[in-house]
Amino acid sequence: MKRVIIFIIVMGAIALSMPFCQSDERADGDGTDTDTDTDTDTDTDTDTTTDGYGVGCTEMDILFVIDDSGSMDCEQGDLIDAFPQFIDVLSEYSNDNAANISYRIGVTTTGKTADITFQVGTITVPAPQSGMNGDLVMPSSGTDPWIEGSASELANLFPALASVGTSGPSFEMPLQALGLALAKDSTGAANEGFLRENALFIAVVITDEDDCSTTSMEISGIPDDQCMSHEGDPVFDNYLLEPLQSYKDMLDNRFGGEARYVFVTIAGAQACSSSSSTCTGEDSSYSGAHEAVRMKDFMNNYIGVGAGNNGVFADICTTIMADALTEAMEKMEVICDDFILE
């Protein structure tokens, strides 16, 4: 009887195991699977849940690169006045997951330390300059060189952060300053920890001059105190200006492509005087701007400012600062909505 019971148990176990051990060589008898199952699974779920792989950014790291030269008092005042409106737009936005966005804001200037001489007729004039070299401005409180928090907290903290003064270098190098700021987001460097791995990065450059970013710490023989042309000009070749392509490559390599950053420039679309400027700050004696030829070239031909691109260029001469920031936020929202968390 025990043998019968054992035999029944063994045979039952074999029978139960057969569906899981069955060979794929079935159904037609010749060893070829002729299963004609046409199930194409039309599930179109794009997965916008919070599993880490959904669509939509949850963090934005915003870096303002602000001109701190002597002509920028009015423009800095307008930026500070416009910021609460910008914050209001930020606070109303949520991504496709209806999730609140975490914002982090840092500020640096367009200034770089360099030994410069320029020519006035036959006279060589030394004009050494001292800049922030991409270091972020340290807030009055806290241990990190940036601010973050609720919309109301950012609105209260930003004015002090953005008041960078007007005693900075007269040779503005916003692209160089941006590159230095990003390079210093490394272990032990001045901006360590500013950039978060899964944050959409936004650069906002505000200047009333053109970009004069150079690869050299010593610049000599400059005929005047303006950088108002782009590379290829025989005069500017002597300045060792950094090719614009190098800054586009830097951004793409640092953030993994255009879909992960937005670039905003508020500068002169053409030269304007104080009388034609929209600057409304208390001290408008220095308002007006030079044409930002190099910055326009960078935005139009390397970043792109049209529909489907990730850039915004606003004319500092004719655009109300609040309107420029609102346009920037609209572009940020478009890029954020398509952001894929890694």
C-alpha positions in Angstrom: 0.0 0.0 0.0 2.8 2.4 0.8 4.4 1.8 -2.6 1.0 2.6 -4.3 0.7 5.8 -2.3 4.3 6.8 -3.1 3.7 6.0 -6.8 0.6 8.2 -6.8 2.4 11.1 -5.1 5.4 11.0 -7.5 3.2 10.8 -10.6 1.1 13.7 -9.3 4.2 15.8 -8.8 5.4 15.1 -12.3 2.0 16.0 -13.7 2.0 19.3 -11.8 5.5 20.2 -13.0 4.9 19.5 -16.7 3.4 23.0 -17.6 6.5 24.7 -16.2 9.1 22.4 -17.8 7.4 22.2 -21.2 9.6 22.8 -24.2 8.9 25.7 -26.7 8.9 22.9 -29.4 5.2 22.4 -29.3 1.8 22.8 -30.9 2.8 21.8 -34.5 4.8 18.6 -33.9 7.8 19.7 -36.0 9.7 21.6 -33.4 8.6 25.0 -34.7 6.4 27.3 -32.7 3.5 28.3 -34.9 1.7 30.2 -32.2 -0.1 33.0 -34.1 -1.0 35.1 -31.0 -1.5 38.6 -32.4 -1.7 40.4 -29.0 0.1 43.7 -29.7 -0.5 45.3 -26.3 -1.9 48.7 -27.1 -1.3 50.0 -23.6 -0.3 53.7 -24.2 0.4 54.5 -20.6 3.2 57.1 -20.6 3.9 56.6 -16.9 3.6 60.0 -15.3 3.7 58.6 -11.8 6.3 59.4 -9.3 8.4 56.3 -9.9 11.4 58.3 -11.0 11.0 57.6 -14.7 7.9 59.7 -15.4 7.7 62.8 -17.6 8.3 66.2 -15.9 11.1 67.7 -13.9 10.7 68.0 -10.1 13.7 70.4 -9.5 15.0 73.5 -11.2 18.5 74.9 -10.6 18.5 78.6 -11.7 21.8 80.4 -12.1 21.7 84.2 -12.7 24.9 85.7 -14.3 24.5 89.4 -13.6 26.6 92.2 -15.1 28.1 94.1 -12.2 29.8 96.9 -14.2 29.3 100.6 -13.5 26.4 100.9 -16.0 24.1 98.3 -14.5 22.6 100.0 -11.5 19.3 100.6 -13.1 19.0 97.2 -14.7 19.8 95.4 -11.4 17.1 97.5 -9.8 14.6 96.4 -12.4 15.6 92.8 -12.0 15.0 92.9 -8.2 11.7 94.7 -8.8 10.5 92.1 -11.3 11.6 89.1 -9.3 8.4 88.8 -7.1 6.3 88.5 -10.3 8.7 85.9 -11.6 8.4 84.0 -8.4 4.6 84.2 -8.6 4.7 82.5 -12.0 7.1 79.8 -10.6 4.9 79.1 -7.7 1.8 78.6 -9.9 3.5 76.0 -12.1 3.4 72.3 -11.6 4.7 69.5 -13.9 2.6 66.9 -15.6 2.5 64.9 -12.4 0.9 67.9 -10.7 3.9 67.9 -8.4 5.4 71.1 -6.8 8.8 72.0 -8.2 11.8 72.5 -5.9 13.7 75.7 -6.9 17.3 76.5 -6.1 18.8 79.9 -7.2 22.4 81.0 -7.3 23.9 84.3 -8.5 27.3 85.1 -9.9 28.6 88.0 -12.0 30.1 88.5 -15.4 33.4 89.5 -14.0 36.7 87.6 -14.3 40.1 88.6 -12.8 42.5 89.6 -15.6 45.4 91.9 -16.4 44.2 94.1 -19.2 45.8 96.9 -21.2 44.2 98.9 -23.9 45.3 101.6 -26.3 44.3 105.3 -26.2 46.0 106.6 -29.3 49.7 105.8 -28.8 49.3 105.4 -25.1 49.0 102.0 -23.4 46.8 102.1 -20.4 46.8 99.4 -17.8 43.3 98.3 -16.6 43.6 95.3 -14.3 40.3 93.9 -13.2 39.1 91.7 -10.4 36.0 89.6 -10.7 34.2 86.8 -9.0 35.5 84.2 -11.4 32.2 82.2 -11.3 32.0 82.0 -7.5 28.4 82.1 -6.3 27.3 85.0 -4.1 27.0 83.9 -0.5 23.6 84.8 1.1 23.6 86.8 4.3 22.5 83.7 6.2 23.0 80.0 5.7 26.1 78.0 4.8 25.4 77.4 1.1 26.0 79.9 -1.7 22.5 79.7 -3.0 18.9 80.0 -1.8 16.0 77.6 -2.0 12.6 77.2 -0.4 9.1 78.4 -0.8 8.1 81.1 -3.2 7.8 83.7 -0.5 11.2 82.7 1.0 12.8 83.1 -2.4 11.2 86.5 -3.0 12.5 87.8 0.3 16.0 86.5 -0.1 16.7 87.3 -3.8 17.1 91.1 -3.6 20.1 90.8 -1.3 21.6 88.1 -3.5 21.1 90.0 -6.8 22.4 93.3 -5.5 25.9 92.6 -6.8 26.9 96.2 -7.1 28.4 98.2 -9.9 32.1 98.1 -9.2 32.9 95.0 -11.2 35.0 94.7 -14.3 34.1 96.7 -17.4 35.1 93.7 -19.6 32.0 91.5 -19.2 32.6 87.7 -19.7 29.2 86.1 -19.0 29.9 82.9 -20.9 33.3 82.5 -19.2 31.7 83.2 -15.8 29.0 80.6 -16.5 31.7 78.0 -17.4 33.7 78.8 -14.3 30.6 78.6 -12.1 29.7 75.1 -13.4 33.3 73.9 -13.2 33.4 74.9 -9.5 30.4 72.6 -8.7 32.9 69.9 -7.7 34.2 68.5 -4.5 36.0 71.1 -2.4 35.3 73.9 -4.9 33.4 77.1 -4.2 30.0 76.1 -5.6 30.1 72.4 -4.5 26.6 70.9 -4.3 24.7 73.6 -6.2 23.7 71.4 -9.2 21.4 68.5 -8.5 21.6 65.4 -10.6 17.9 65.4 -11.7 17.3 69.1 -11.9 16.5 71.1 -15.0 19.3 73.8 -15.3 18.4 77.3 -16.2 21.1 80.0 -17.0 19.9 83.6 -17.0 22.5 86.1 -18.3 21.7 89.8 -17.8 24.2 92.4 -19.3 24.2 95.7 -21.2 27.4 94.8 -22.9 28.6 92.0 -25.2 30.5 88.9 -24.2 34.3 89.3 -24.1 35.1 85.8 -22.8 38.8 85.0 -23.3 41.0 82.1 -22.8 43.8 84.3 -21.5 44.3 85.9 -18.1 46.3 88.7 -19.8 44.7 90.7 -22.6 46.7 93.5 -24.3 46.4 95.9 -27.1 42.6 96.4 -26.9 41.7 99.6 -28.9 38.8 100.6 -26.5 36.9 99.2 -23.6 34.2 97.4 -25.5 33.9 93.8 -26.8 31.4 94.4 -29.6 32.3 91.8 -32.2 32.5 88.0 -32.6 35.4 85.7 -33.4 36.7 85.9 -37.0 37.3 89.7 -36.7 41.0 90.2 -37.1 41.2 92.5 -34.2 39.3 90.2 -31.8 41.5 87.3 -32.9 44.2 89.0 -30.8 42.0 88.8 -27.7 42.0 85.0 -27.8 38.2 84.9 -27.5 36.8 81.5 -26.6 35.0 80.0 -29.6 31.2 80.0 -29.0 31.0 76.3 -29.9 33.0 75.5 -26.8 30.3 76.8 -24.5 27.6 74.9 -26.4 29.7 71.8 -26.0 30.3 72.5 -22.4 26.5 72.8 -21.6 25.6 69.7 -23.7 28.4 67.6 -22.0 27.6 68.9 -18.5 23.9 68.3 -18.6 23.5 65.5 -21.2 21.9 67.5 -24.0 19.6 70.4 -24.8 16.6 68.7 -23.2 18.1 69.2 -19.8 18.8 73.0 -19.7 17.4 76.3 -20.7 19.5 79.4 -21.6 18.1 82.9 -21.2 19.9 86.1 -22.3 18.7 89.6 -21.6 21.0 91.9 -23.5 21.1 94.5 -26.3 19.5 93.4 -29.5 20.9 96.7 -30.8 22.7 99.7 -29.3 20.4 102.0 -27.4 20.8 105.1 -25.4 19.4 106.0 -21.9 16.5 107.9 -23.6 15.3 104.8 -25.5 15.8 102.3 -22.7 12.9 100.8 -20.8 14.9 100.8 -17.5 12.8 102.4 -14.8 15.1 102.1 -11.8 15.7 105.0 -9.5 19.2 105.7 -11.0 18.8 105.6 -14.8 21.8 107.7 -15.6 23.7 104.7 -16.9 20.9 102.9 -18.6 21.2 102.0 -22.3 23.2 99.2 -23.8 25.7 98.2 -26.5 24.7 95.7 -29.1 25.5 92.2 -27.8 26.7 90.8 -31.2 28.5 87.7 -29.7 25.6 86.9 -27.3 23.1 87.1 -30.2 25.3 84.9 -32.3 25.5 82.3 -29.5 21.7 82.4 -28.8 20.6 82.3 -32.4 23.1 79.9 -33.9 24.2 77.6 -31.0 21.3 77.6 -28.6 18.2 78.5 -30.7 15.5 80.9 -29.6 12.6 79.8 -31.8 9.7 77.4 -31.1 11.0 74.0 -30.1 14.4 75.4 -29.0 15.6 75.8 -25.4 16.7 79.5 -25.6 15.2 82.9 -24.9 16.7 86.2 -26.0 15.1 89.4 -24.7 16.3 92.9 -25.6 17.4 94.8 -22.5 16.7 98.0 -24.3 13.0 97.5 -25.1 11.8 94.7 -23.0 10.3 95.2 -19.5 12.3 92.9 -17.2 9.2 91.2 -15.7 8.1 90.4 -19.3 11.5 88.9 -20.1 11.4 86.7 -17.0 7.9 85.6 -17.7 8.9 84.6 -21.3 11.8 82.7 -19.8 9.4 80.9 -17.4 7.2 79.8 -20.3 10.2 78.2 -22.0 11.2 76.6 -18.8 7.8 75.0 -18.4 7.9 73.6 -21.9 11.3 72.0 -21.3 10.3 70.8 -17.8 7.1 69.1 -19.1 9.3 66.9 -21.4 12.0 66.3 -18.8 12.8 62.6 -18.2 14.2 61.7 -14.7 17.2 59.5 -14.8 
